[in-house]
Amino acid sequence: MTTWLFIRPLDVLYLRGNSSFGGPGEHAEALMPPWPSVFSGALRSALLARAGVDLGRFTDEKAEHVHRQYEEVLGTPSEPGSFRLAAVTLARRRNGELELLLPLPADLVVNQNKESKLQTQRMLPMLGEPHQSALSHSGLLPGLPVLAQEKQSKPSGGWWLTEEGWEVYRSGDTPQPAHLVHQSELWDTDFRLGIARSRDTFTAAEGRIYTTQAVAMCPDAGFVVGVEGCPQELLRGIDLLRLGGDGRGARVELLKEGLTQDTPALNQKFVVYCLTPGLFPGGWLPPGVEQDGSEYWLKRDGLQARLACAVVPKPFVVSGWDLPAHRPKPAQRAVPAGAVYYFDAVTGDPNRYPQLLWKLVQKQLVEAGGSPAWDTVWKQRKAEGFNNLLVGAWPTL
């Protein structure tokens, strides 16, 4: 069962990524949307505080849980419990209703003409063998994502897809401009000037002026997160969170429902969409997909499908701090949210794939052996909310 929460910041947020920062004159850019681990860490910390656990002893793997229920949910830093973030996305209130907003699918292109009118187009997978299809290519997959346009145009960025638009998308159709919301309606950036402090004198350090970029959410805009593996009564009553750098305040509201969990009826073709960033042992390849001759196939637990095409944006790097080891976590390349994978020649139920995902990750890592084995870092990533996928229908012409 998934418990849904609406988290609305009460102040600007300091949300940083992996870029180095700290030298004189440097500028720290905000990462928006933040990694799902930002919300996982904030919620787990709130649960630990509510349970009366000494955070220092918890970090050193010596925490003594008074309530067994909290122990089962939170576990330890190296062996996380059942708590897991099942979804993270943006949201805003409009006319008293909460409107969920999802990352724009990578195969959906938004253009703006000279009259400032928006147009949406969806890429279509053009299938055929490499070097033998109507459109010759040297890619690894048999299909290429093709955008049919009469004139070349530069795509417009910064768009988010409404939940209604997602329902249109996952049915195989193309969302319309009315299904889009621009990020300027959700947040703005706020630049701050600061100066470093000397560790010796505790006064301002000479020549150490820097700037940082904070995120100022628009009124009634925030984040919706789905939590699995945690009884709702444990989350009930957590009204405030410390979120992001400096622990800025955010209000928490328990929701009756969140992102639609209904599974669509699919035929022999389907698409997989990354709701949150993907950390896959195979790099850009989804877990369970392996090379078979000149093709890539998913063949696990009664589900078989060929990876026919993919639209994967440029990867980024995820790291963080390993609490029990007192050192940085390994830097891992992540597939951005919104990436889309097309599968055909399907046997079995495609809707099972998101539920099988972490089982496939574990199996793939154990089979690989060595340093990429199923270890603490990957268990933490599971709890943090990476690798959440949604399934939709193959796009229609």
C-alpha positions as CSV (number, residue, x, y, z in Angstrom):
1,M,0.0,0.0,0.0
2,T,1.3,3.5,-0.9
3,T,0.8,6.4,1.4
4,W,0.8,9.8,-0.4
5,L,2.1,13.0,1.1
6,F,2.0,16.6,-0.2
7,I,5.2,18.5,0.9
8,R,5.0,22.3,0.5
9,P,8.1,24.3,1.3
10,L,7.7,27.3,3.7
11,D,11.0,28.9,2.7
12,V,13.5,28.9,-0.1
13,L,15.2,25.6,-0.6
14,Y,18.9,24.9,-1.1
15,L,19.0,21.9,-3.4
16,R,22.4,21.0,-4.7
17,G,23.7,18.3,-6.9
18,N,27.2,16.9,-7.4
19,S,29.0,20.0,-8.6
20,S,32.1,21.0,-6.5
21,F,31.7,24.1,-4.5
22,G,33.6,26.0,-1.8
23,G,36.4,27.9,-3.6
24,P,36.5,31.8,-3.7
25,G,34.2,33.3,-6.2
26,E,32.4,30.0,-7.0
27,H,28.7,29.7,-7.7
28,A,26.5,26.9,-6.4
29,E,23.6,26.1,-8.8
30,A,20.4,24.5,-7.5
31,L,19.3,21.1,-8.7
32,M,15.6,21.2,-9.5
33,P,13.9,18.8,-9.2
34,P,16.1,17.4,-6.5
35,W,17.1,13.7,-6.2
36,P,14.4,11.6,-4.5
37,S,16.9,10.9,-1.7
38,V,16.3,14.4,-0.4
39,F,12.7,13.5,0.5
40,S,13.6,10.0,1.7
41,G,16.3,11.4,4.1
42,A,14.0,14.1,5.4
43,L,11.1,11.6,6.1
44,R,13.4,8.9,7.6
45,S,15.0,11.5,9.9
46,A,11.5,12.7,11.0
47,L,10.5,9.2,11.8
48,L,13.7,8.6,13.8
49,A,13.2,11.8,15.8
50,R,9.6,10.8,16.4
51,A,10.7,7.4,17.6
52,G,13.1,9.0,20.1
53,V,16.2,7.4,18.5
54,D,19.6,9.0,19.1
55,L,20.6,10.0,15.6
56,G,24.3,9.8,16.4
57,R,24.0,6.2,17.6
58,F,21.8,5.4,14.6
59,T,24.6,6.6,12.3
60,D,27.1,4.4,14.0
61,E,24.8,1.4,13.7
62,K,24.2,1.3,17.5
63,A,20.7,2.6,17.7
64,E,18.3,0.9,20.1
65,H,14.7,1.1,18.8
66,V,12.1,1.2,21.6
67,H,9.3,0.3,19.1
68,R,9.8,-2.7,16.9
69,Q,7.6,-1.3,14.2
70,Y,10.0,1.6,13.7
71,E,12.9,-0.8,13.6
72,E,11.3,-2.9,10.8
73,V,10.5,0.3,8.8
74,L,13.8,2.1,9.2
75,G,16.3,-0.6,9.8
76,T,19.9,0.7,9.9
77,P,22.0,2.9,7.6
78,S,23.7,-0.2,6.1
79,E,20.6,-2.4,6.1
80,P,17.6,-0.2,5.4
81,G,14.2,-1.5,6.5
82,S,11.0,-1.7,4.5
83,F,10.7,2.1,3.9
84,R,10.9,3.0,0.3
85,L,9.9,6.0,-1.8
86,A,7.6,4.7,-4.6
87,A,7.1,8.1,-6.4
88,V,8.3,11.7,-6.3
89,T,6.9,14.4,-8.5
90,L,5.8,18.0,-8.5
91,A,2.3,19.3,-7.7
92,R,0.2,22.4,-7.2
93,R,-3.2,23.4,-5.9
94,R,-5.7,24.8,-8.3
95,N,-9.2,25.7,-7.3
96,G,-8.9,23.6,-4.2
97,E,-7.7,20.5,-6.2
98,L,-4.3,19.1,-6.1
99,E,-2.8,18.8,-9.6
100,L,0.1,16.3,-10.0
101,L,2.8,17.1,-12.6
102,L,5.2,14.5,-14.1
103,P,8.5,15.0,-15.9
104,L,8.0,15.4,-19.6
105,P,8.5,12.1,-21.4
106,A,11.7,12.3,-23.5
107,D,9.9,11.4,-26.7
108,L,7.4,14.3,-26.3
109,V,8.6,17.4,-28.1
110,V,7.1,20.9,-27.4
111,N,7.5,23.6,-30.0
112,Q,6.6,27.3,-30.0
113,N,5.8,29.0,-33.3
114,K,6.1,32.7,-34.2
115,E,2.7,33.4,-32.7
116,S,3.8,31.9,-29.4
117,K,1.4,29.1,-29.8
118,L,2.5,25.7,-28.4
119,Q,2.5,22.5,-30.4
120,T,3.2,19.0,-29.1
121,Q,4.6,16.1,-31.1
122,R,5.5,12.6,-30.1
123,M,8.4,10.7,-31.5
124,L,7.5,7.4,-33.1
125,P,9.8,4.3,-33.2
126,M,10.9,3.5,-36.7
127,L,11.7,-0.2,-36.7
128,G,14.0,-2.2,-38.9
129,E,17.4,-3.8,-38.7
130,P,20.4,-1.4,-38.4
131,H,21.7,-0.3,-41.8
132,Q,18.7,-2.0,-43.4
133,S,15.7,0.2,-42.5
134,A,14.3,3.1,-44.4
135,L,16.4,5.3,-42.2
136,S,19.9,3.9,-42.0
137,H,21.6,4.1,-38.6
138,S,24.4,2.5,-36.6
139,G,22.5,2.2,-33.3
140,L,22.5,-0.8,-31.1
141,L,18.7,-1.2,-31.3
142,P,16.6,-2.0,-34.3
143,G,14.4,1.1,-33.9
144,L,15.1,4.8,-34.0
145,P,12.8,7.5,-32.4
146,V,11.7,9.7,-35.3
147,L,10.1,13.1,-35.2
148,A,8.2,13.9,-38.4
149,Q,8.3,17.7,-39.0
150,E,7.8,19.8,-42.1
151,K,10.3,22.4,-40.8
152,Q,13.1,22.3,-38.4
153,S,12.5,24.0,-35.1
154,K,14.1,24.3,-31.7
155,P,12.2,22.5,-28.9
156,S,11.0,24.5,-26.0
157,G,12.2,23.3,-22.6
158,G,11.0,23.5,-19.0
159,W,7.7,21.8,-19.4
160,W,5.9,19.4,-17.1
161,L,3.0,17.0,-17.9
162,T,-0.3,17.0,-15.9
163,E,-1.7,13.8,-14.6
164,E,-4.5,14.1,-17.2
165,G,-1.8,14.4,-19.9
166,W,0.0,11.3,-18.5
167,E,-3.3,9.3,-18.9
168,V,-3.4,10.5,-22.5
169,Y,0.3,9.6,-23.0
170,R,0.1,6.1,-21.5
171,S,-2.9,5.3,-23.6
172,G,-0.6,5.7,-26.7
173,D,-1.9,9.2,-27.8
174,T,-0.1,12.5,-27.8
175,P,-0.8,15.0,-25.0
176,Q,-1.9,18.5,-26.1
177,P,-0.6,21.9,-25.0
178,A,-3.4,22.1,-22.4
179,H,-1.7,19.2,-20.6
180,L,1.5,21.2,-20.1
181,V,2.7,23.4,-17.3
182,H,5.9,25.5,-17.5
183,Q,8.3,25.4,-14.6
184,S,8.0,29.2,-14.3
185,E,4.5,28.6,-12.9
186,L,6.0,26.3,-10.2
187,W,9.3,27.8,-9.0
188,D,11.8,30.5,-9.5
189,T,15.5,30.9,-8.5
190,D,16.7,33.2,-5.8
191,F,20.4,34.2,-5.8
192,R,22.2,34.6,-2.5
193,L,25.5,36.2,-1.7
194,G,27.7,34.8,1.1
195,I,31.2,34.9,2.6
196,A,33.0,31.9,4.1
197,R,34.0,31.9,7.7
198,S,37.5,31.2,9.0
199,R,37.8,28.1,11.1
200,D,40.5,29.6,13.1
201,T,39.1,33.0,14.0
202,F,35.4,32.3,13.3
203,T,35.2,35.6,11.4
204,A,34.7,36.4,7.7
205,A,37.5,34.8,5.6
206,E,39.2,37.3,3.3
207,G,38.4,36.9,-0.4
208,R,36.0,34.0,0.1
209,I,32.9,35.6,-1.3
210,Y,30.6,33.1,-3.1
211,T,27.0,33.0,-4.5
212,T,24.4,30.3,-4.2
213,Q,21.2,29.6,-6.0
214,A,18.1,28.8,-4.0
215,V,14.7,27.5,-5.2
216,A,11.7,29.6,-4.3
217,M,8.5,27.6,-4.9
218,C,5.4,29.4,-6.1
219,P,2.4,29.7,-3.8
220,D,0.6,26.3,-3.4
221,A,3.3,24.5,-5.4
222,G,5.2,21.6,-3.8
223,F,6.1,17.9,-4.1
224,V,4.0,14.8,-3.9
225,V,5.8,11.7,-2.7
226,G,4.5,8.1,-2.3
227,V,5.8,6.0,0.5
228,E,5.7,2.2,0.6
229,G,6.7,-0.2,3.4
230,C,5.7,2.3,6.2
231,P,2.3,2.1,8.0
232,Q,0.3,5.2,7.5
233,E,-0.1,5.7,11.3
234,L,3.6,6.2,11.6
235,L,3.5,9.1,9.1
236,R,0.4,10.6,10.5
237,G,1.2,13.6,12.7
238,I,4.5,14.5,10.9
239,D,3.5,18.0,10.0
240,L,6.9,19.6,9.4
241,L,10.1,18.5,7.7
242,R,13.6,19.8,7.5
243,L,14.2,19.8,3.7
244,G,17.4,20.3,1.7
245,G,20.5,22.3,2.7
246,D,20.2,24.2,6.1
247,G,17.1,22.1,6.8
248,R,14.5,24.7,5.6
249,G,11.0,24.1,6.7
250,A,8.3,22.3,4.7
251,R,4.8,21.5,5.6
252,V,3.5,17.9,5.2
253,E,-0.1,17.0,4.3
254,L,-1.4,13.4,4.3
255,L,-3.3,12.8,1.1
256,K,-6.2,10.3,0.5
257,E,-4.9,9.4,-3.0
258,G,-2.0,10.2,-5.3
259,L,-0.8,9.1,-8.7
260,T,-3.2,6.7,-10.4
261,Q,-2.0,3.1,-9.7
262,D,-4.3,1.4,-12.2
263,T,-2.5,-0.8,-14.7
264,P,-3.4,-0.2,-18.4
265,A,-4.5,-3.0,-20.7
266,L,-1.6,-3.6,-23.1
267,N,-1.2,-5.6,-26.3
268,Q,2.1,-7.0,-27.7
269,K,3.9,-3.6,-27.4
270,F,4.5,-1.3,-24.5
271,V,6.7,1.6,-23.3
272,V,8.5,2.0,-19.9
273,Y,8.8,5.5,-18.5
274,C,11.1,6.6,-15.8
275,L,9.2,8.5,-13.1
276,T,12.3,9.0,-11.0
277,P,16.0,8.8,-12.1
278,G,17.2,5.3,-12.9
279,L,20.3,3.7,-11.5
280,F,20.8,0.6,-13.6
281,P,23.7,-1.9,-13.4
282,G,23.8,-2.0,-17.2
283,G,24.2,1.8,-17.5
284,W,21.4,3.0,-19.9
285,L,20.0,-0.5,-20.3
286,P,17.0,-1.3,-18.0
287,P,17.5,-4.1,-15.4
288,G,16.9,-7.5,-16.8
289,V,17.6,-6.5,-20.4
290,E,20.6,-8.5,-21.9
291,Q,22.2,-8.8,-25.2
292,D,21.1,-11.8,-27.2
293,G,23.0,-11.9,-30.5
294,S,22.4,-8.6,-32.2
295,E,19.3,-7.7,-30.1
296,Y,18.5,-6.9,-26.5
297,W,15.9,-8.9,-24.7
298,L,14.1,-8.9,-21.4
299,K,13.6,-12.6,-20.3
300,R,12.8,-12.9,-16.7
301,D,10.1,-14.5,-14.5
302,G,7.6,-15.2,-17.3
303,L,8.0,-11.9,-19.0
304,Q,9.7,-11.7,-22.4
305,A,10.1,-8.7,-24.6
306,R,12.5,-7.2,-27.1
307,L,14.0,-3.7,-26.4
308,A,13.2,-2.2,-29.8
309,C,13.9,1.5,-29.3
310,A,14.8,4.0,-26.6
311,V,14.8,7.8,-25.9
312,V,17.3,8.4,-23.1
313,P,18.5,12.0,-22.3
314,K,22.1,12.8,-21.3
315,P,22.9,11.0,-18.0
316,F,23.9,12.8,-14.8
317,V,25.9,11.7,-11.8
318,V,24.5,10.8,-8.4
319,S,26.6,10.5,-5.2
320,G,25.9,11.4,-1.6
321,W,27.3,10.6,1.8
322,D,27.5,7.1,3.3
323,L,26.6,7.5,6.9
324,P,27.9,4.2,8.4
325,A,31.2,4.4,6.4
326,H,31.7,8.1,7.0
327,R,32.7,8.7,3.4
328,P,31.2,9.7,0.1
329,K,29.0,7.2,-1.7
330,P,30.3,5.9,-5.1
331,A,29.5,8.2,-8.0
332,Q,26.9,6.5,-10.2
333,R,25.6,7.6,-13.6
334,A,21.8,7.9,-13.6
335,V,19.2,7.8,-16.4
336,P,17.2,11.0,-16.1
337,A,13.5,11.0,-15.2
338,G,11.4,11.1,-18.4
339,A,13.5,8.5,-20.3
340,V,11.4,6.2,-22.4
341,Y,12.0,2.6,-23.5
342,Y,10.0,0.8,-26.2
343,F,9.4,-3.0,-26.0
344,D,7.8,-5.3,-28.6
345,A,7.4,-9.1,-29.2
346,V,5.9,-9.4,-25.7
347,T,5.0,-12.5,-23.9
348,G,3.5,-12.2,-20.4
349,D,2.1,-9.2,-18.5
350,P,4.2,-6.0,-19.0
351,N,2.6,-4.4,-15.9
352,R,4.7,-6.8,-13.8
353,Y,8.0,-5.2,-14.8
354,P,8.1,-2.2,-12.4
355,Q,7.4,-4.7,-9.5
356,L,10.2,-7.0,-10.7
357,L,12.7,-4.2,-11.1
358,W,14.7,-4.3,-7.9
359,K,14.7,-8.1,-7.9
360,L,16.3,-7.9,-11.4
361,V,18.8,-5.3,-10.1
362,Q,19.8,-7.6,-7.3
363,K,20.1,-10.6,-9.5
364,Q,22.1,-8.7,-12.1
365,L,24.6,-7.3,-9.5
366,V,25.1,-10.7,-7.8
367,E,25.7,-12.4,-11.1
368,A,28.3,-9.7,-12.0
369,G,30.1,-10.1,-8.7
370,G,33.0,-8.0,-7.5
371,S,32.5,-4.4,-6.4
372,P,29.1,-3.9,-8.2
373,A,27.6,-6.6,-5.9
374,W,24.3,-6.2,-4.1
375,D,25.7,-4.1,-1.3
376,T,24.8,-1.3,1.1
377,V,24.8,1.5,-1.5
378,W,22.3,-0.3,-3.7
379,K,20.1,-1.1,-0.8
380,Q,20.1,2.6,0.2
381,R,19.3,3.6,-3.4
382,K,16.2,1.4,-3.3
383,A,15.0,3.1,-0.1
384,E,15.8,6.6,-1.5
385,G,13.3,6.3,-4.4
386,F,15.4,5.7,-7.5
387,N,14.2,3.3,-10.3
388,N,10.5,4.0,-10.1
389,L,8.9,3.1,-13.5
390,L,5.5,3.4,-15.1
391,V,4.2,1.4,-18.0
392,G,2.2,2.7,-21.0
393,A,0.9,1.6,-24.4
394,W,3.0,1.8,-27.6
395,P,2.4,5.1,-29.3
396,T,-0.3,5.2,-32.0
397,L,0.2,6.9,-35.4
